[in-house]
Every structure is written in structure tokens, then in C-alpha cells.
Amino acid sequence: MPTSSAQPSRPLAAHEKHFLSRSRKGLPTIVALGTAYCSSTQAPTRAFLAGRIGELQAHFPTLYAQFGYGRGDMVATREEGPWSATMIIQDDQYSADSDTEGDVFTKLLLDEGNRMSRNVSSRDDGPLWRVGVHTHPLRPRVYITLTLDHVLADGHGVLNLLQALLAPSIADLPYERVEDIPSFEDTVDVAPPAAADRQGEPPSPYIWPSVPPKIMLSQATPSASIFSLSVEDLSLLKAAAKAHGVPTLHPVLKTIYSFALWSVYRLDSPSLRLASSTPRSERNLALGHAYCTGNYVCAHKFDISIYEGQNFWYVARRVLEQIADPVDLARARAASGPQPPPQPKPLGIPAPFTQSFSFSNLGLSSLPSGADDMSWLVVPTENGKGPLSVMVIGFERGLRVCTTWRDGGAVEIKEVKEVERIFMRVVRRLIEGKDLADELIE
């Protein structure tokens, strides 16, 4: 049902226009985040979730807003009011085909993301977010999933929403009004930087991938794989990083993944240049930003060059410098503001990729009460900028690293599994004190 202009409303932000346009073309960007419980006695009850869904919408009315009503450039709450819990909660029996809990969790998140993608693409005017309760008659584990259209929130927003969904109480969380919520571009300087591009070393000659997808990505299968790092390995890796002048783990993890890609995809070339992006959260409640909805993110984009004999820690420090560089940050923010419409692409021809991989890190979170695992992913779309997306989240029991891709397009599952294997080998070699590219991967 159309939303009346009398409903509380605000203009669409630039990020929202982008994701809404994708959804209307049948190519929504879907985020899926989930937690796992060893048994139903540890998991929240359906009655608890139903009550919390009502509370969340009272605090955050954007959760029952419609995007693109009127002239197509507004966000407004539904005349009918908040969604009923029955519209949000879906009960499901998960597949137990795999013997490993990690594979079950991975498949569940991907399946839920694909289901949400179909719901959004059908334009059924239903909710842009769903909560899944997943059980199995022969297995004790229970999974809770939260999936939503990226137009509603960014990664950190989804994490905040999941934590609020599962928290014992949300009485201390703010009460928001749709009409009061500012956009990213209204609160963060998105003017392009005046400084010239930094002069660095010349790029390596080979950037991966250097060719378009092998097949149309619409014909390739959305795929995902998740692996884990233990608390012990993370502690030792942090110590090694600090000893080499890298005080945070994010650039280390991104560099490890880059070295693993170099090992698998360099072929006969001694060097590999990777065009990468790293989303950076700019969500700041002091600026009036929404607590768990809205998109307040910019993406650092820069190349990572790796060659035989290169020192790992030199590359990691370069990644750290580029993330912290004020000119790079200004450039990333400018790219998140209003943009000119993209040029049309020829039909029937696979468009070349514009980057090698994205690396999204939600940082260190806390497991909700009773949960023993957590992971997340963004469903790979057929018009992605690169062949691989990497999603990372840490918590009390370690780190989960998820890779998504369209299988058969430019990447195949056997290659991703090899990247994961080499990633873990590089972690072990770094802990042992090795630091040159060749000795890290062999």
C-alpha cells in the first residue's frame, strides 16, 4: 500500500539511492548475520523474539519504513504501522547434510541471504529484514539469523541490530524518529581532497583478475566458505604484529589474505597487483546517526602489490598507512557522497571486474548470551565489482573469516579452499618468525 505524505519521512541518502536502485533492478545487496547455540535451552524463545521485534520497531521506526515512496526519493514509515512478529520471524529446519558445524552455518547464512534476495526482488512490499529460527529434529544446535536489504543498514548497523535483538534488555537504547535521522553526506565532509595523489612505487605489471568473468555471473552459483582462527593464534599474531610496528590486526589479516591470493593466482608471474577495497564505518551517534539503521560507511580503495622475496611486514605497514592516510580517507568519503549515474554496459557481454577483492571487518564483537558462535556474509551478486568478497568478525572464541564468490565466474571453490589453506599456513609461519613471501607460503 502506498505511504501517505503525512507519514514521518526524510529524503533518501546517497547510499540508500544506490542500494534501492540495485534492488529495483532485481539485484539487491543482502547482508546475513547469525549466531549459533548448542541447544534450544540456550537460545532465545520465539515468544522472546516476538516481543523484542515490537520493542525494536518502537525504538527504531526506520525498521518499518518504506524506501522510495512518493516521487521515489523519500523514506517514510508505513501507514499500517510496525510489522507484526509473524511477518518478521521465520521458522526453518536447517540442512544437516554436512558433518561439520561450520559448513552447516555457512550454508544456512547463504541460503537465508538468497531467500531474502528473492523476497526483495519480487517487490512484495514486505519487510526489508527477517529473523530466522533454525532447528533440526535430530540435532541439538539452534541458529538465529538476521538478514536484510543493504538499503536498510550497513554491516555495523546489522551487528548493532542483532545485538539489540538478542540482548536481555534494550531499555537504555535511544528512541529515534525517521524525520530526525541525518544522512552520511549531511554529517561527514564528502568534498574531494585537494591534495594530489601520493607518489608511491610503480605498480606491478599484473593485476588480478586481468580478464572478464569466464561466464556471465548471473549463470554462476552464489557460494560461500567460512574458516576460523583460534584465540591462541590471534594472540600470537597480535604480538608479532606489534613487534613489527603494526598495532592493529586488520591490516595484518588483509595482507595475509593478499599473500594467499598471490600464491594461488600469480601463475607464472613473479608479482601480483591486487585492487582492493576496505569499508570503514563512520557511524557516530554524537552526529545524530541512527543506532542500527542507515548506511554510514566509506570504502578505502588502493592496490596491494606482492612479489617474490617481499617482506610481509613492509606490505602490512603500507596497508596500515593507506587506511590511516587523511587524503585517502577524504577520497573514500568523497566516493560515498552523491555520484553521477553510471554509464550503461553492453548487454550479453561479461563486464570486466574493477577490483580484485573487498575486505570487510566488523571488528571485535561480543557473543549474545548463550551463543557460542557468530558469523556474517554479504550475498555475492551478479554485478559485483570484484570476484571475491571477504567478511571478518571477531569475538570471545576467535575469528571467523568468510569468503563469498560466484562459482565458475572467475573463481572456483577449489581455489578458495586453497586460499584458506595458505592463509592458515601464513599465520603459522608469521608466528614462527618468518616474514618473506616465499617462505611464508611454501
N, C-alpha and C positions, 0 to 999 in steps of 0.2 A: 504494500500500500504506500503511495507517495506520502512524503513527510510534509506537514504544513510549515509554511514560512514562519508561523507563530512559535514553532518549537525552538528551544535554545540551540544556537548554531554558531559556527565560526567558519572562516574561509579555509579551504584545503591548503595545506602546506606543500612545498615543492616535492618533498619525498612522497607525500600521500598521492599527489597527482601522478607521479611516476608509477607507483605500485598499483594505483587504481586503473591506470591505462593498461598495464600488463594484465590485470585481472579481467578487464573488459574484452581483451583480445583472446581470452581463454588460456593465458599464460601466467597465472598468479604465482607469486613467490610465497611459499608456505614454510613456516617455522614450526618445528615439533620439538618439544622438551618433555622429558619423562623421568619418573622416579620409580624405584623398584623396592618391594617389601618381601621379606622372607615368608610371610604368611598373612592371612586375612586379619589375624588378631593385631598385627602391627599397622595395617593400612587404615586410612580413614574410612568411615562408613559412608554409604550412599546418602543417608539422611544428613550426615555432617556436610557433605559436599553440596547437597541441595540447598541447605541453609546458607552456606558460605557464598554460593553463587548469587543469592539475593543480596547479601551484605556487600559483596564486591561491586555490584551494579549501583547500589546506593552510594558508595564511596566514589566510584569512577563511572559516571554515566556515559562516557565515550564507549564503554563496552556494549551499550545497546544503541549506539548511533548508526545512522546510515551515511555512507560516504558518496558524495557526488550527486546530491539531490538538487532540485530546483534547476538552475542553469547548468548544473554539473560541477560547480566549483565550491560547494559547501559541505560541511559536516554538521549533522543535526540529529538530535535524539528522536527515536520513533514515537509517533503519536500513541501507539499502543503501550508504551512504557517498557520496562525491563523484560528481558527474555525470561520465560519460565525455565525452571531447572530441567524439565523434561526435554526442552529444546537444546540444552547445552550438554547434558550428560548422556553419554552413550555407553551401554554395557556391551562387552565383547568377549569372546573366547579367543585367546591368543593361540597361535600355531606352536606346537611343540615338536615340530619336525627335526629341529636341531638338538644336539646333545649339550651344547654349551649355552649358558645363560646369556653370554654376550651376543651370540648370534640371534637368539630369540628376541632380545631387547632391540637390536639393530633392525631386524625385520619388522618388529612391531612399530617402531618410530617411523620407518619409511612407509609402511602400509597406511598408518594413520595420516601421514602427510599427504600421500596420494589420494586418500579418501577425501580429505579436506579440499584438495585441489579440484577434485571433480565437483564437490558441492559448490565451491565458489564459481567455477567455470559455468555451471548450469544456471547461474543468476537466479537462484530460487528465493532471493531476498531473505535468506535465513541468517543465523548468527555468523559472524566472522571469526568466532572462536568456539572451540569444542573441548570438552573434558571427557576422556575415555577411562573407563574402569575395566581392566583386562584381567580375567581369571581363566583357570583351566581346571576341569574336573579331576584330573589325575596329577596335578602339580600344585604345590602349596603357594608358589610365588604369585604375587599380585603386582600389577603395573598400573600406575596412574599417568596418563599422558595429557598434555595441553598442546593443542595445535591451533594455529591462527594464520590469517592472511597478514602478510607483512605490512599492508596498508594500515593495520591497527596498531602495530607496535614493532620496535626493533628488538634485537636479541636481549639486551639488558632489560628492556621493558617486559619481555616474555618471562624472563627469570624472576623479576620482581612480582609479576602476576602469579606465577606458580608458587612462589614462597608465600604470598598472601593467601592463595587458595588453600594451602596446607597448614598454615600457622594455627596454633591454638586459639589466638585471638587477633583481630585486626582493629581493635578499638582505638589504637593510637595512630592509625593511618589517616591521612587527610581526606576531607570531603571536597571533591572538585566540582566545577561547573564547566560544561563544554565550552561555553562562550568566553571563559576566562583563560583558556589554555593557549599560550603563545606557541608559535612555530619555531623551528630551529633557526630559520633565516631572520626572524624578528628579534632574536636574543643573542645571536652569535654573529660576529663580523664575517660576512661571506664575500667581502671585496677581494679581488685577485691581488696577490702580492706584487709590490712594485719592484722588489729585488730581482736581479737577473738569476737565471738558473745557476746552481752551483756547478763549478767546473770540477769534474772528477776524472778518474781514469777512463780511458776509452773502453767502450763496451766490447764484450766478447763477440765474436762473429756469429755465433749460432744461438738463436733464441728458440725455446721450445714452447708450444709446437710451432713449427715453421710452415705448416700446411693446413688447409681447412680440414674439417672432420671427414673421416672416411665415408660416412653416410650421413644423411640428414639426421640431426639429433632428435627430431620427432620420431624417428624409427628406432632409436637406440633406447635401451632399457634403463630407467632410473635405478641407480644402485647405491649402496652404502656399505661401509665397513667400519667397525669400531675396534680399537685396541686400547690397552691400558698401561699406565706407568704406576709402579708402586710408590708408596710414601717413602720407602727407603731409597729407591733410585732418585726420586725427586730431591730428597735432602742432599744426597751426594752430588747430584748435578748442580744444585744451587751453590754448594760450596766451591765446586770447580769454577763455576761462572764468576762468582765474586772474586776468586783468586786471579782471574784474568780480566778484571775490570768491567764485568757485565753484571750489574746489581739486580737485574730482574730476569725472570725466566722466559718471558715472551720472545725476545729476540733470539734466545738460545733455541727454543723449540722451533721457531720458524726457520732458523738456519739449519737445524738438524734435518727438518723435512726437505729443505732445499738440497742438502747434500745427498739425501736419499734419492730425490728426483734426478740429480746429476748422475748418480750411479746407474740408474735404470735406463735413462733416456738419452744419455750423451752419445750412444752408438760409437762411431769411430772418431768423434770429435774430442780433442783434449779438454775443451771448455764448453760451458753451457751458460746461457744467459736466460734468467727467469724473470718475466714481467709479473710482479706480484702486487696484491693489494691487501691492506690490513685495516678493517673497520675500527674506528676509535669512538668510544661512547663519549658524547658531550652532555649527557643528561645531568641536569643540575637543578635541584629543587629550589635553590636560592634564586634562580632566574625565573621561577614560576613554571618550570617544565612539569609535565604530567608525571605522576608517580610510576605508572606501569603501561601507559599507552603513548602513542605518538612516536615519531622517529627523530631521534636526536643523535645522529651519527654522521661522521665523515670518514672517508677512506684514504689512507696514505697509499700512494702508488709509486713504486720505484722498482728498479731492476736489481737483481742479485746475480752477480757473475761468479762462477766457480770454475777452477781449472786444476789440472793435475799438480800436486805438490803444494796447494794453497793451504794457509793456516786457517783453521776453523775459527779461532777466536778473533782473528782480524775481520772476518766476514760478519761475525756476530756483533762486534763493536760497530761496524758500519751500519748494520740494520738498526742498532740502538740509536746511533747518531741521526739517522734519517727520520726515525719516528719522533725524535725529540727536536728536530730542526724547526725553528719558527717559520721559515719560508715554506718548508714542506707542509707544515701544519696549515698555514694560510692558504696554500694551494689546494689542500684537501678540503678545507672548509668552503672555498670558493666553488669547488666542483659539486658541493652539496646544495648550493643555492639554486635559484631558478635557472633553467638551461633552455637553449633553443631546441626546437623539435628535431629529432634525429632524421637523418637522410633515409629515404626508403631504400630497402635492399632488394636486389633482383629475386624473383620468385623461382623456386625449384633448384637454386644453387646454394650449397652449404656456405654460409658466411664464415670468413676466417675469424679465428679467435683473436681477441685484443689483449689477453693476458694469459699467463701460464697457470696461475692458481691464486685463490684468495685464502686468507688465513685469519679466521675469526676466533677470538679468545674472550670468553666471558669471565676469565679470571678465577679467583678462589671464591667458591660459594660454600654454603653450609647445607648439609643434608636435612630435609624436613624430619620432624620427629617420627621415629620408627623406620625410616627409609635406610637402605644400605647401598644404594647405587643411584646414579644420575647420569644422564647423557642428553645430547641435543643434536639436531641437524637442520639444515635447510634443504628442502627437496630440490634436486637438480632439475632445471628447466631446459627446454629445447632451444632457448635463445640466450644461454649463459655466456658471459664474457670469456670464460676460460673452461678448459676441460675438467678441472678439479677444484673442489671447494673443501676446505679443512675447517672443522669446528672443534674447539677445545674448551673443556671446563674442568676445574679442579675442585676437590672437596676433601673431607677428612680422610678418606680412604685411598686417595691417589688422584690420578688424572685420566680423563677419557679423551681420546683423540678420534674424531670421526671424519672420514673422507667420503664425499659423495661425487658421483660422476654419471654420465650416460654411457652405459657399457656398449662398446663396439663403435662409438663415435670416434674418439681419438685415444681412448683409454680402455683397457680390458681388465677384468678382475684379477687375473694372474699377475699383472703388472702392479696393481695396487697392493696386493699381498706381498710382493717383493719389496715395494717401497716401505711397507710397515716392518718387514723383517730387517731391512737395512737400517731403518730408523732406530730400532732397538739395539742393533749392533753398534751404531754410532754412539748411542747413550752409554753403553758399557765401555767402549773404548775411551770416551771422554773422561769417564770416572776413573779409568786406569791411568790417565795422564797423557794419552796420545792426543795429537792435535792437527796432524797433516792429513789432507784429503785422502790420499791413497791408503794410508794405514788405518784410517777410520772405517773404511768400507770393506777392506779385504779381511 
